[in-house]
Amino acid sequence: MAILFALSMLSLTCVRDYYIYNSGSEVIFLSWGLGDSAFETDWYRQSRHFKFMLQFFIQRTQKPLKLKIGPFTDLSLAAFLSILRATYTYLTIVTGFDG
């Protein structure tokens, strides 16, 4: 019974973390298109101040927006996969010492 509970908690935790890290990857992916979308507006018909602010915005969007996990890494699927790999390695080592 305890093993079933542990496996269900592990699977629920993996699903929850997948959705969190996938959301971070979506933010990174969608931020790549912000500058292009801003450029496709009718900026040439706007005021001089708007053109300046749009230019500043496009310069800022040249680097993708990334959510950080403290000082460690970005919130992305690559980070999620590295966590899963490390967890699998640790569990393999622990079960290898068991018997």
Biopython code that builds the backbone (N, CA, C, O; Angstrom):
import numpy as np
from Bio.PDB.StructureBuilder import StructureBuilder

atoms = [
    (1, "MET", "N", (0.826, -1.198, 0.000)),
    (1, "MET", "CA", (0.000, 0.000, 0.000)),
    (1, "MET", "C", (0.870, 1.262, 0.000)),
    (1, "MET", "O", (0.548, 2.239, -0.676)),
    (2, "ALA", "N", (1.957, 1.239, 0.750)),
    (2, "ALA", "CA", (2.843, 2.396, 0.812)),
    (2, "ALA", "C", (3.536, 2.625, -0.531)),
    (2, "ALA", "O", (3.768, 3.768, -0.924)),
    (3, "ILE", "N", (3.865, 1.547, -1.231)),
    (3, "ILE", "CA", (4.512, 1.680, -2.536)),
    (3, "ILE", "C", (3.545, 2.290, -3.545)),
    (3, "ILE", "O", (3.938, 3.129, -4.356)),
    (4, "LEU", "N", (2.289, 1.874, -3.497)),
    (4, "LEU", "CA", (1.282, 2.429, -4.395)),
    (4, "LEU", "C", (1.091, 3.922, -4.140)),
    (4, "LEU", "O", (0.969, 4.707, -5.081)),
    (5, "PHE", "N", (1.066, 4.306, -2.886)),
    (5, "PHE", "CA", (0.937, 5.715, -2.534)),
    (5, "PHE", "C", (2.143, 6.504, -3.019)),
    (5, "PHE", "O", (1.996, 7.601, -3.557)),
    (6, "ALA", "N", (3.336, 5.947, -2.828)),
    (6, "ALA", "CA", (4.553, 6.642, -3.255)),
    (6, "ALA", "C", (4.592, 6.798, -4.774)),
    (6, "ALA", "O", (4.985, 7.851, -5.276)),
    (7, "LEU", "N", (4.193, 5.770, -5.504)),
    (7, "LEU", "CA", (4.178, 5.862, -6.967)),
    (7, "LEU", "C", (3.143, 6.858, -7.467)),
    (7, "LEU", "O", (3.394, 7.590, -8.424)),
    (8, "SER", "N", (1.981, 6.888, -6.823)),
    (8, "SER", "CA", (0.962, 7.854, -7.252)),
    (8, "SER", "C", (1.414, 9.282, -6.948)),
    (8, "SER", "O", (1.181, 10.183, -7.753)),
    (9, "MET", "N", (2.048, 9.498, -5.817)),
    (9, "MET", "CA", (2.556, 10.831, -5.493)),
    (9, "MET", "C", (3.669, 11.243, -6.453)),
    (9, "MET", "O", (3.733, 12.400, -6.871)),
    (10, "LEU", "N", (4.542, 10.305, -6.804)),
    (10, "LEU", "CA", (5.620, 10.595, -7.741)),
    (10, "LEU", "C", (5.072, 10.953, -9.119)),
    (10, "LEU", "O", (5.544, 11.897, -9.753)),
    (11, "SER", "N", (4.078, 10.202, -9.579)),
    (11, "SER", "CA", (3.513, 10.491, -10.891)),
    (11, "SER", "C", (2.765, 11.818, -10.890)),
    (11, "SER", "O", (2.858, 12.570, -11.860)),
    (12, "LEU", "N", (2.031, 12.121, -9.833)),
    (12, "LEU", "CA", (1.333, 13.406, -9.757)),
    (12, "LEU", "C", (2.310, 14.569, -9.696)),
    (12, "LEU", "O", (2.066, 15.624, -10.281)),
    (13, "THR", "N", (3.408, 14.377, -8.992)),
    (13, "THR", "CA", (4.428, 15.417, -8.911)),
    (13, "THR", "C", (5.071, 15.648, -10.275)),
    (13, "THR", "O", (5.338, 16.788, -10.657)),
    (14, "CYS", "N", (5.318, 14.568, -11.003)),
    (14, "CYS", "CA", (5.900, 14.702, -12.344)),
    (14, "CYS", "C", (4.952, 15.427, -13.288)),
    (14, "CYS", "O", (5.383, 16.272, -14.072)),
    (15, "VAL", "N", (3.681, 15.109, -13.219)),
    (15, "VAL", "CA", (2.699, 15.780, -14.086)),
    (15, "VAL", "C", (2.604, 17.257, -13.728)),
    (15, "VAL", "O", (2.573, 18.111, -14.614)),
    (16, "ARG", "N", (2.557, 17.561, -12.441)),
    (16, "ARG", "CA", (2.487, 18.966, -12.006)),
    (16, "ARG", "C", (3.711, 19.737, -12.471)),
    (16, "ARG", "O", (3.592, 20.838, -13.008)),
    (17, "ASP", "N", (4.896, 19.153, -12.263)),
    (17, "ASP", "CA", (6.127, 19.826, -12.670)),
    (17, "ASP", "C", (6.204, 19.989, -14.179)),
    (17, "ASP", "O", (6.716, 20.994, -14.672)),
    (18, "TYR", "N", (5.693, 18.998, -14.922)),
    (18, "TYR", "CA", (5.683, 19.122, -16.384)),
    (18, "TYR", "C", (4.881, 20.341, -16.812)),
    (18, "TYR", "O", (5.330, 21.097, -17.673)),
    (19, "TYR", "N", (3.718, 20.545, -16.237)),
    (19, "TYR", "CA", (2.906, 21.693, -16.612)),
    (19, "TYR", "C", (3.584, 23.008, -16.247)),
    (19, "TYR", "O", (3.487, 23.982, -16.994)),
    (20, "ILE", "N", (4.261, 23.044, -15.122)),
    (20, "ILE", "CA", (4.965, 24.264, -14.719)),
    (20, "ILE", "C", (6.118, 24.558, -15.666)),
    (20, "ILE", "O", (6.247, 25.681, -16.153)),
    (21, "TYR", "N", (6.960, 23.561, -15.932)),
    (21, "TYR", "CA", (8.107, 23.764, -16.804)),
    (21, "TYR", "C", (7.673, 23.982, -18.250)),
    (21, "TYR", "O", (8.333, 24.722, -18.980)),
    (22, "ASN", "N", (6.592, 23.361, -18.676)),
    (22, "ASN", "CA", (6.087, 23.584, -20.023)),
    (22, "ASN", "C", (5.600, 25.023, -20.180)),
    (22, "ASN", "O", (5.780, 25.626, -21.238)),
    (23, "SER", "N", (4.995, 25.566, -19.152)),
    (23, "SER", "CA", (4.567, 26.970, -19.207)),
    (23, "SER", "C", (5.767, 27.896, -19.363)),
    (23, "SER", "O", (5.709, 28.874, -20.108)),
    (24, "GLY", "N", (6.854, 27.588, -18.661)),
    (24, "GLY", "CA", (8.077, 28.372, -18.820)),
    (24, "GLY", "C", (8.629, 28.288, -20.227)),
    (24, "GLY", "O", (9.109, 29.282, -20.771)),
    (25, "SER", "N", (8.562, 27.101, -20.820)),
    (25, "SER", "CA", (9.021, 26.946, -22.206)),
    (25, "SER", "C", (8.130, 27.704, -23.175)),
    (25, "SER", "O", (8.619, 28.250, -24.165)),
    (26, "GLU", "N", (6.842, 27.747, -22.909)),
    (26, "GLU", "CA", (5.925, 28.508, -23.758)),
    (26, "GLU", "C", (6.240, 30.003, -23.694)),
    (26, "GLU", "O", (6.176, 30.695, -24.710)),
    (27, "VAL", "N", (6.574, 30.494, -22.518)),
    (27, "VAL", "CA", (6.939, 31.907, -22.378)),
    (27, "VAL", "C", (8.179, 32.200, -23.219)),
    (27, "VAL", "O", (8.231, 33.210, -23.921)),
    (28, "ILE", "N", (9.174, 31.321, -23.150)),
    (28, "ILE", "CA", (10.392, 31.509, -23.938)),
    (28, "ILE", "C", (10.068, 31.482, -25.428)),
    (28, "ILE", "O", (10.532, 32.335, -26.184)),
    (29, "PHE", "N", (9.274, 30.501, -25.847)),
    (29, "PHE", "CA", (8.942, 30.354, -27.263)),
    (29, "PHE", "C", (8.148, 31.548, -27.787)),
    (29, "PHE", "O", (8.445, 32.072, -28.860)),
    (30, "LEU", "N", (7.154, 31.969, -27.041)),
    (30, "LEU", "CA", (6.304, 33.072, -27.507)),
    (30, "LEU", "C", (7.022, 34.419, -27.457)),
    (30, "LEU", "O", (6.691, 35.323, -28.224)),
    (31, "SER", "N", (7.998, 34.560, -26.567)),
    (31, "SER", "CA", (8.705, 35.832, -26.490)),
    (31, "SER", "C", (9.597, 36.066, -27.700)),
    (31, "SER", "O", (9.970, 37.205, -27.980)),
    (32, "TRP", "N", (9.946, 34.999, -28.423)),
    (32, "TRP", "CA", (10.749, 35.175, -29.629)),
    (32, "TRP", "C", (9.995, 35.973, -30.686)),
    (32, "TRP", "O", (10.626, 36.686, -31.466)),
    (33, "GLY", "N", (8.690, 35.882, -30.739)),
    (33, "GLY", "CA", (7.919, 36.553, -31.776)),
    (33, "GLY", "C", (7.417, 37.936, -31.424)),
    (33, "GLY", "O", (6.730, 38.557, -32.234)),
    (34, "LEU", "N", (7.736, 38.437, -30.248)),
    (34, "LEU", "CA", (7.223, 39.750, -29.838)),
    (34, "LEU", "C", (7.743, 40.877, -30.713)),
    (34, "LEU", "O", (6.973, 41.746, -31.123)),
    (35, "GLY", "N", (9.022, 40.874, -31.002)),
    (35, "GLY", "CA", (9.603, 41.934, -31.824)),
    (35, "GLY", "C", (9.035, 41.938, -33.230)),
    (35, "GLY", "O", (8.756, 43.001, -33.786)),
    (36, "ASP", "N", (8.863, 40.761, -33.808)),
    (36, "ASP", "CA", (8.293, 40.673, -35.157)),
    (36, "ASP", "C", (6.843, 41.155, -35.174)),
    (36, "ASP", "O", (6.419, 41.850, -36.097)),
    (37, "SER", "N", (6.099, 40.781, -34.152)),
    (37, "SER", "CA", (4.705, 41.220, -34.083)),
    (37, "SER", "C", (4.605, 42.732, -33.925)),
    (37, "SER", "O", (3.729, 43.368, -34.512)),
    (38, "ALA", "N", (5.502, 43.302, -33.133)),
    (38, "ALA", "CA", (5.491, 44.752, -32.949)),
    (38, "ALA", "C", (5.867, 45.460, -34.245)),
    (38, "ALA", "O", (5.313, 46.514, -34.558)),
    (39, "PHE", "N", (6.803, 44.893, -34.998)),
    (39, "PHE", "CA", (7.221, 45.515, -36.255)),
    (39, "PHE", "C", (6.120, 45.466, -37.305)),
    (39, "PHE", "O", (6.053, 46.336, -38.173)),
    (40, "GLU", "N", (5.258, 44.459, -37.234)),
    (40, "GLU", "CA", (4.198, 44.312, -38.228)),
    (40, "GLU", "C", (3.015, 45.249, -38.009)),
    (40, "GLU", "O", (2.067, 45.240, -38.795)),
    (41, "THR", "N", (3.059, 46.048, -36.964)),
    (41, "THR", "CA", (1.994, 47.031, -36.749)),
    (41, "THR", "C", (2.159, 48.179, -37.746)),
    (41, "THR", "O", (3.134, 48.215, -38.497)),
    (42, "ASP", "N", (1.221, 49.105, -37.753)),
    (42, "ASP", "CA", (1.359, 50.279, -38.632)),
    (42, "ASP", "C", (2.103, 51.391, -37.892)),
    (42, "ASP", "O", (1.572, 52.483, -37.690)),
    (43, "TRP", "N", (3.318, 51.100, -37.499)),
    (43, "TRP", "CA", (4.133, 52.012, -36.709)),
    (43, "TRP", "C", (4.499, 53.276, -37.472)),
    (43, "TRP", "O", (4.718, 54.323, -36.862)),
    (44, "TYR", "N", (4.566, 53.195, -38.788)),
    (44, "TYR", "CA", (4.968, 54.345, -39.603)),
    (44, "TYR", "C", (3.907, 55.443, -39.593)),
    (44, "TYR", "O", (4.187, 56.574, -39.992)),
    (45, "ARG", "N", (2.702, 55.127, -39.147)),
    (45, "ARG", "CA", (1.630, 56.133, -39.078)),
    (45, "ARG", "C", (1.514, 56.752, -37.685)),
    (45, "ARG", "O", (0.682, 57.633, -37.467)),
    (46, "GLN", "N", (2.323, 56.307, -36.763)),
    (46, "GLN", "CA", (2.206, 56.744, -35.373)),
    (46, "GLN", "C", (3.095, 57.955, -35.103)),
    (46, "GLN", "O", (3.845, 58.409, -35.967)),
    (47, "SER", "N", (2.987, 58.457, -33.888)),
    (47, "SER", "CA", (3.764, 59.634, -33.487)),
    (47, "SER", "C", (5.238, 59.291, -33.319)),
    (47, "SER", "O", (5.624, 58.122, -33.278)),
    (48, "ARG", "N", (6.039, 60.324, -33.224)),
    (48, "ARG", "CA", (7.482, 60.140, -33.067)),
    (48, "ARG", "C", (7.802, 59.443, -31.736)),
    (48, "ARG", "O", (8.698, 58.601, -31.678)),
    (49, "HIS", "N", (7.085, 59.785, -30.691)),
    (49, "HIS", "CA", (7.297, 59.149, -29.384)),
    (49, "HIS", "C", (6.969, 57.653, -29.451)),
    (49, "HIS", "O", (7.688, 56.827, -28.888)),
    (50, "PHE", "N", (5.882, 57.315, -30.142)),
    (50, "PHE", "CA", (5.515, 55.906, -30.295)),
    (50, "PHE", "C", (6.597, 55.153, -31.054)),
    (50, "PHE", "O", (6.938, 54.029, -30.685)),
    (51, "LYS", "N", (7.140, 55.751, -32.104)),
    (51, "LYS", "CA", (8.197, 55.104, -32.878)),
    (51, "LYS", "C", (9.436, 54.870, -32.020)),
    (51, "LYS", "O", (10.076, 53.822, -32.115)),
    (52, "PHE", "N", (9.769, 55.843, -31.188)),
    (52, "PHE", "CA", (10.921, 55.681, -30.297)),
    (52, "PHE", "C", (10.680, 54.554, -29.295)),
    (52, "PHE", "O", (11.557, 53.720, -29.071)),
    (53, "MET", "N", (9.505, 54.532, -28.701)),
    (53, "MET", "CA", (9.199, 53.489, -27.729)),
    (53, "MET", "C", (9.133, 52.112, -28.389)),
    (53, "MET", "O", (9.548, 51.121, -27.788)),
    (54, "LEU", "N", (8.621, 52.040, -29.605)),
    (54, "LEU", "CA", (8.570, 50.775, -30.334)),
    (54, "LEU", "C", (9.975, 50.288, -30.664)),
    (54, "LEU", "O", (10.259, 49.094, -30.564)),
    (55, "GLN", "N", (10.845, 51.195, -31.052)),
    (55, "GLN", "CA", (12.228, 50.823, -31.322)),
    (55, "GLN", "C", (12.892, 50.280, -30.051)),
    (55, "GLN", "O", (13.603, 49.276, -30.089)),
    (56, "PHE", "N", (12.651, 50.949, -28.947)),
    (56, "PHE", "CA", (13.188, 50.487, -27.667)),
    (56, "PHE", "C", (12.626, 49.104, -27.313)),
    (56, "PHE", "O", (13.357, 48.235, -26.837)),
    (57, "PHE", "N", (11.328, 48.909, -27.549)),
    (57, "PHE", "CA", (10.688, 47.621, -27.260)),
    (57, "PHE", "C", (11.278, 46.509, -28.131)),
    (57, "PHE", "O", (11.560, 45.419, -27.634)),
    (58, "ILE", "N", (11.463, 46.776, -29.410)),
    (58, "ILE", "CA", (12.013, 45.753, -30.310)),
    (58, "ILE", "C", (13.444, 45.406, -29.915)),
    (58, "ILE", "O", (13.841, 44.244, -29.997)),
    (59, "GLN", "N", (14.221, 46.395, -29.490)),
    (59, "GLN", "CA", (15.581, 46.103, -29.025)),
    (59, "GLN", "C", (15.558, 45.220, -27.779)),
    (59, "GLN", "O", (16.394, 44.329, -27.624)),
    (60, "ARG", "N", (14.606, 45.471, -26.902)),
    (60, "ARG", "CA", (14.509, 44.671, -25.672)),
    (60, "ARG", "C", (14.052, 43.239, -25.940)),
    (60, "ARG", "O", (14.372, 42.332, -25.171)),
    (61, "THR", "N", (13.311, 43.032, -27.018)),
    (61, "THR", "CA", (12.789, 41.692, -27.303)),
    (61, "THR", "C", (13.741, 40.862, -28.156)),
    (61, "THR", "O", (13.367, 39.774, -28.596)),
    (62, "GLN", "N", (14.942, 41.332, -28.400)),
    (62, "GLN", "CA", (15.907, 40.539, -29.165)),
    (62, "GLN", "C", (16.382, 39.326, -28.370)),
    (62, "GLN", "O", (16.745, 38.302, -28.949)),
    (63, "LYS", "N", (16.379, 39.443, -27.063)),
    (63, "LYS", "CA", (16.692, 38.299, -26.196)),
    (63, "LYS", "C", (15.377, 37.725, -25.679)),
    (63, "LYS", "O", (14.487, 38.484, -25.297)),
    (64, "PRO", "N", (15.238, 36.400, -25.658)),
    (64, "PRO", "CA", (13.962, 35.833, -25.199)),
    (64, "PRO", "C", (13.754, 36.056, -23.703)),
    (64, "PRO", "O", (14.705, 36.121, -22.924)),
    (65, "LEU", "N", (12.505, 36.169, -23.335)),
    (65, "LEU", "CA", (12.122, 36.309, -21.932)),
    (65, "LEU", "C", (12.218, 34.947, -21.265)),
    (65, "LEU", "O", (11.645, 33.975, -21.757)),
    (66, "LYS", "N", (12.936, 34.864, -20.147)),
    (66, "LYS", "CA", (13.116, 33.588, -19.462)),
    (66, "LYS", "C", (12.756, 33.746, -17.996)),
    (66, "LYS", "O", (13.136, 34.723, -17.351)),
    (67, "LEU", "N", (12.023, 32.781, -17.483)),
    (67, "LEU", "CA", (11.706, 32.739, -16.063)),
    (67, "LEU", "C", (12.802, 31.945, -15.371)),
    (67, "LEU", "O", (13.159, 30.857, -15.824)),
    (68, "LYS", "N", (13.335, 32.473, -14.286)),
    (68, "LYS", "CA", (14.433, 31.825, -13.587)),
    (68, "LYS", "C", (13.926, 31.069, -12.371)),
    (68, "LYS", "O", (12.945, 31.464, -11.741)),
    (69, "ILE", "N", (14.609, 29.971, -12.049)),
    (69, "ILE", "CA", (14.338, 29.215, -10.829)),
    (69, "ILE", "C", (15.409, 29.630, -9.830)),
    (69, "ILE", "O", (16.420, 28.947, -9.666)),
    (70, "GLY", "N", (15.180, 30.734, -9.179)),
    (70, "GLY", "CA", (16.179, 31.257, -8.253)),
    (70, "GLY", "C", (17.473, 31.537, -8.995)),
    (70, "GLY", "O", (17.444, 32.026, -10.124)),
    (71, "PRO", "N", (18.608, 31.234, -8.378)),
    (71, "PRO", "CA", (19.886, 31.450, -9.080)),
    (71, "PRO", "C", (20.318, 30.240, -9.902)),
    (71, "PRO", "O", (21.442, 30.216, -10.403)),
    (72, "PHE", "N", (19.465, 29.249, -10.051)),
    (72, "PHE", "CA", (19.893, 27.977, -10.616)),
    (72, "PHE", "C", (19.819, 27.928, -12.138)),
    (72, "PHE", "O", (20.857, 27.902, -12.799)),
    (73, "THR", "N", (18.645, 27.915, -12.694)),
    (73, "THR", "CA", (18.484, 27.717, -14.130)),
    (73, "THR", "C", (17.183, 28.344, -14.610)),
    (73, "THR", "O", (16.423, 28.911, -13.825)),
    (74, "ASP", "N", (16.943, 28.233, -15.900)),
    (74, "ASP", "CA", (15.700, 28.743, -16.487)),
    (74, "ASP", "C", (14.579, 27.727, -16.285)),
    (74, "ASP", "O", (14.815, 26.528, -16.139)),
    (75, "LEU", "N", (13.377, 28.235, -16.282)),
    (75, "LEU", "CA", (12.195, 27.380, -16.180)),
    (75, "LEU", "C", (11.840, 26.931, -17.587)),
    (75, "LEU", "O", (11.137, 27.637, -18.310)),
    (76, "SER", "N", (12.331, 25.741, -17.983)),
    (76, "SER", "CA", (12.106, 25.248, -19.337)),
    (76, "SER", "C", (12.040, 23.728, -19.314)),
    (76, "SER", "O", (12.349, 23.092, -18.307)),
    (77, "LEU", "N", (11.635, 23.162, -20.434)),
    (77, "LEU", "CA", (11.555, 21.706, -20.523)),
    (77, "LEU", "C", (12.933, 21.064, -20.466)),
    (77, "LEU", "O", (13.062, 19.926, -20.015)),
    (78, "ALA", "N", (13.964, 21.770, -20.915)),
    (78, "ALA", "CA", (15.322, 21.236, -20.809)),
    (78, "ALA", "C", (15.717, 21.058, -19.342)),
    (78, "ALA", "O", (16.340, 20.060, -18.979)),
    (79, "ALA", "N", (15.356, 22.021, -18.509)),
    (79, "ALA", "CA", (15.640, 21.897, -17.076)),
    (79, "ALA", "C", (14.832, 20.763, -16.460)),
    (79, "ALA", "O", (15.333, 20.035, -15.603)),
    (80, "PHE", "N", (13.587, 20.610, -16.893)),
    (80, "PHE", "CA", (12.741, 19.525, -16.395)),
    (80, "PHE", "C", (13.333, 18.169, -16.752)),
    (80, "PHE", "O", (13.358, 17.263, -15.920)),
    (81, "LEU", "N", (13.806, 18.026, -17.975)),
    (81, "LEU", "CA", (14.415, 16.754, -18.385)),
    (81, "LEU", "C", (15.698, 16.468, -17.621)),
    (81, "LEU", "O", (15.966, 15.314, -17.288)),
    (82, "SER", "N", (16.490, 17.479, -17.337)),
    (82, "SER", "CA", (17.710, 17.242, -16.563)),
    (82, "SER", "C", (17.369, 16.834, -15.131)),
    (82, "SER", "O", (18.081, 16.025, -14.537)),
    (83, "ILE", "N", (16.299, 17.378, -14.575)),
    (83, "ILE", "CA", (15.864, 16.966, -13.238)),
    (83, "ILE", "C", (15.382, 15.520, -13.259)),
    (83, "ILE", "O", (15.690, 14.748, -12.351)),
    (84, "LEU", "N", (14.627, 15.152, -14.292)),
    (84, "LEU", "CA", (14.169, 13.762, -14.403)),
    (84, "LEU", "C", (15.340, 12.792, -14.568)),
    (84, "LEU", "O", (15.343, 11.714, -13.973)),
    (85, "ARG", "N", (16.327, 13.170, -15.370)),
    (85, "ARG", "CA", (17.507, 12.315, -15.545)),
    (85, "ARG", "C", (18.256, 12.130, -14.232)),
    (85, "ARG", "O", (18.652, 11.018, -13.884)),
    (86, "ALA", "N", (18.445, 13.233, -13.505)),
    (86, "ALA", "CA", (19.146, 13.141, -12.223)),
    (86, "ALA", "C", (18.359, 12.298, -11.236)),
    (86, "ALA", "O", (18.943, 11.501, -10.501)),
    (87, "THR", "N", (17.047, 12.459, -11.207)),
    (87, "THR", "CA", (16.215, 11.654, -10.304)),
    (87, "THR", "C", (16.305, 10.178, -10.643)),
    (87, "THR", "O", (16.411, 9.339, -9.749)),
    (88, "TYR", "N", (16.264, 9.856, -11.921)),
    (88, "TYR", "CA", (16.377, 8.460, -12.337)),
    (88, "TYR", "C", (17.740, 7.889, -11.953)),
    (88, "TYR", "O", (17.833, 6.744, -11.511)),
    (89, "THR", "N", (18.789, 8.680, -12.119)),
    (89, "THR", "CA", (20.130, 8.221, -11.738)),
    (89, "THR", "C", (20.216, 7.961, -10.244)),
    (89, "THR", "O", (20.744, 6.932, -9.821)),
    (90, "TYR", "N", (19.701, 8.881, -9.443)),
    (90, "TYR", "CA", (19.747, 8.704, -7.996)),
    (90, "TYR", "C", (18.932, 7.482, -7.565)),
    (90, "TYR", "O", (19.374, 6.708, -6.716)),
    (91, "LEU", "N", (17.762, 7.312, -8.142)),
    (91, "LEU", "CA", (16.939, 6.150, -7.782)),
    (91, "LEU", "C", (17.609, 4.847, -8.200)),
    (91, "LEU", "O", (17.510, 3.853, -7.481)),
    (92, "THR", "N", (18.275, 4.828, -9.323)),
    (92, "THR", "CA", (18.996, 3.644, -9.774)),
    (92, "THR", "C", (20.140, 3.309, -8.820)),
    (92, "THR", "O", (20.373, 2.143, -8.499)),
    (93, "ILE", "N", (20.838, 4.323, -8.380)),
    (93, "ILE", "CA", (21.948, 4.094, -7.441)),
    (93, "ILE", "C", (21.408, 3.579, -6.117)),
    (93, "ILE", "O", (21.958, 2.631, -5.556)),
    (94, "VAL", "N", (20.355, 4.177, -5.613)),
    (94, "VAL", "CA", (19.789, 3.769, -4.315)),
    (94, "VAL", "C", (19.252, 2.341, -4.377)),
    (94, "VAL", "O", (19.492, 1.550, -3.465)),
    (95, "THR", "N", (18.533, 2.008, -5.437)),
    (95, "THR", "CA", (18.010, 0.649, -5.545)),
    (95, "THR", "C", (19.121, -0.364, -5.790)),
    (95, "THR", "O", (18.971, -1.537, -5.448)),
    (96, "GLY", "N", (20.232, 0.069, -6.376)),
    (96, "GLY", "CA", (21.370, -0.826, -6.576)),
    (96, "GLY", "C", (22.040, -1.179, -5.267)),
    (96, "GLY", "O", (22.550, -2.289, -5.113)),
    (97, "PHE", "N", (22.048, -0.260, -4.327)),
    (97, "PHE", "CA", (22.641, -0.526, -3.021)),
    (97, "PHE", "C", (21.714, -1.339, -2.124)),
    (97, "PHE", "O", (22.148, -1.877, -1.106)),
    (98, "ASP", "N", (20.453, -1.428, -2.496)),
    (98, "ASP", "CA", (19.466, -2.100, -1.663)),
    (98, "ASP", "C", (19.681, -3.605, -1.623)),
    (98, "ASP", "O", (19.434, -4.230, -0.592)),
    (99, "GLY", "N", (20.117, -4.179, -2.677)),
    (99, "GLY", "CA", (20.178, -5.591, -2.523)),
    (99, "GLY", "C", (20.876, -6.341, -3.552)),
    (99, "GLY", "O", (20.961, -7.566, -3.473)),
]
sb = StructureBuilder()
sb.init_structure("model")
sb.init_model(0)
sb.init_chain("A")
sb.init_seg("    ")
for serial, (resi, resn, name, xyz) in enumerate(atoms, 1):
    if name == "N":
        sb.init_residue(resn, " ", resi, " ")
    sb.init_atom(name, np.array(xyz, "f"), 0.0, 1.0, " ", f" {name:<3s}", serial, name[0])
structure = sb.get_structure()
